[in-house]
Amino acid sequence: MKKVILACFSLTLVLLCGAGMAAHAQNVKGGPVENVLRDPALEKESKHNLEVARHYFKLKKAYRAAIARCEEIIAGNPNFSQLDEVLYIAGAGSLRLAENRGKQSPNLPPEKLRDDARDYLSRVVNEFPESKFSEQAEIELRPIGGVKPKAVVSSQ
């Protein structure tokens, strides 16, 4: 009997914690959420990938490599503490590839790269309006149709 009561209590606690986290995640107004529980090992790996993506983006002008690192973070750690920067680098890199800039040749048609750029950059503006990358993302979006409404942005 005690085991059943303990199991019910544990299940209730898990459900309440999950519901609280889901409710909090829907109320994101600014930058990355600060009080989300994050796996320290995953966070460390994502920070390393972000550093590499920055290096590829800023110094090497290797936009395909930068986007690949960013997409790895987005897929593997969607609650990453610096997701706003990851989305910005992926979007700006896609836009530069569409313009045939950088040291790597595009691997996708320019229309697809521009659409990807618009998705990534729109996510920065819509999900992280207080981020330091939001204003620059809006500037980058102007020549390619502006910010997509939140409901239209496809998840990558």
C-alpha positions in Angstrom: 0.0 0.0 0.0 2.8 2.4 0.9 4.5 1.7 -2.5 1.3 2.6 -4.4 0.9 5.8 -2.4 4.6 6.7 -3.0 4.2 5.9 -6.8 1.1 8.1 -7.1 2.9 10.9 -5.2 5.9 10.6 -7.5 3.8 10.6 -10.6 1.8 13.6 -9.4 5.0 15.5 -8.7 6.5 14.7 -12.1 3.3 15.8 -13.9 3.1 19.1 -11.9 6.7 19.9 -12.7 6.2 19.2 -16.4 3.1 21.3 -16.6 4.9 24.2 -14.8 7.8 24.0 -17.2 5.5 23.9 -20.3 3.5 26.9 -19.0 6.7 28.8 -18.4 8.1 28.0 -21.8 5.0 29.5 -23.5 5.4 32.8 -21.7 8.8 33.6 -23.1 9.0 37.3 -23.9 12.7 38.1 -24.3 15.9 36.3 -24.8 16.7 32.8 -23.8 14.9 31.4 -20.8 17.2 31.6 -17.7 15.4 29.2 -15.3 15.0 26.2 -17.6 16.7 23.1 -16.4 19.5 22.3 -18.8 21.8 19.4 -19.0 25.3 20.7 -18.2 27.0 18.3 -20.6 24.7 19.2 -23.4 25.0 22.9 -22.7 28.8 22.6 -22.7 28.8 20.7 -26.1 26.4 23.3 -27.6 28.6 26.2 -26.4 31.6 24.5 -28.1 29.6 24.1 -31.3 28.6 27.7 -31.1 32.2 28.8 -30.7 33.2 26.8 -33.8 30.2 28.2 -35.7 31.2 31.7 -34.8 34.8 31.0 -36.0 33.5 29.6 -39.3 31.1 32.4 -39.8 33.2 35.4 -38.8 36.8 34.4 -39.5 36.7 31.7 -42.2 33.6 32.9 -44.1 32.7 29.2 -44.2 29.0 29.6 -44.1 28.0 26.0 -44.9 30.1 24.8 -42.0 28.7 27.4 -39.6 25.1 26.5 -40.6 25.9 22.8 -40.1 27.1 23.5 -36.5 24.1 25.6 -35.8 21.7 23.0 -37.1 23.3 20.4 -34.9 22.7 22.7 -31.9 19.1 23.4 -32.9 18.3 19.7 -33.4 20.1 18.4 -30.3 19.5 21.2 -27.8 16.4 23.3 -28.6 16.5 24.9 -25.1 20.1 26.0 -25.5 20.8 29.2 -23.5 22.2 31.0 -26.5 19.7 29.8 -29.1 19.1 33.4 -30.3 22.7 33.7 -31.5 22.6 30.2 -33.1 19.5 31.1 -35.1 21.1 34.4 -36.1 24.3 32.7 -37.4 22.3 30.1 -39.3 20.0 32.7 -40.9 22.8 35.2 -41.8 25.0 32.3 -43.1 22.1 31.0 -45.2 21.5 34.5 -46.6 25.2 35.0 -47.4 25.3 31.6 -49.2 22.3 32.6 -51.2 24.2 35.6 -52.3 27.2 33.4 -53.2 29.4 35.1 -50.7 32.1 33.4 -48.6 34.6 30.7 -49.3 32.3 27.8 -49.7 29.9 27.2 -52.7 26.2 26.9 -51.9 24.9 23.4 -51.6 21.2 24.4 -52.1 19.4 26.7 -54.6 19.4 30.4 -53.7 15.6 30.4 -53.2 15.8 27.6 -50.6 18.7 29.3 -48.8 16.8 32.6 -48.7 13.7 30.8 -47.4 15.8 29.1 -44.7 17.4 32.4 -43.8 14.0 34.0 -43.5 12.8 31.2 -41.2 15.9 31.3 -38.9 16.0 35.1 -38.7 12.2 35.4 -38.2 12.5 33.0 -35.2 15.1 35.3 -33.7 12.7 38.3 -34.0 9.6 36.4 -32.9 11.0 34.2 -30.1 13.7 36.5 -28.8 12.6 40.1 -29.3 14.8 41.5 -26.5 17.9 39.7 -27.9 20.8 41.8 -29.1 20.5 39.8 -32.4 16.9 40.7 -33.0 17.5 44.2 -34.4 20.2 42.9 -36.8 18.0 40.0 -37.8 15.2 42.5 -38.8 17.7 44.4 -40.9 18.9 41.2 -42.6 15.2 40.3 -43.3 14.2 43.5 -45.1 15.5 42.7 -48.5 14.0 39.1 -48.4 10.4 39.9 -47.5 10.7 40.9 -43.8 9.7 38.9 -40.7 7.4 35.9 -41.2 4.5 35.9 -38.8 5.1 33.5 -35.9 2.6 30.9 -37.1 4.2 30.8 -40.5 7.8 30.1 -39.5 8.6 26.4 -40.1 10.6 24.6 -37.5 14.0 23.5 -38.8 
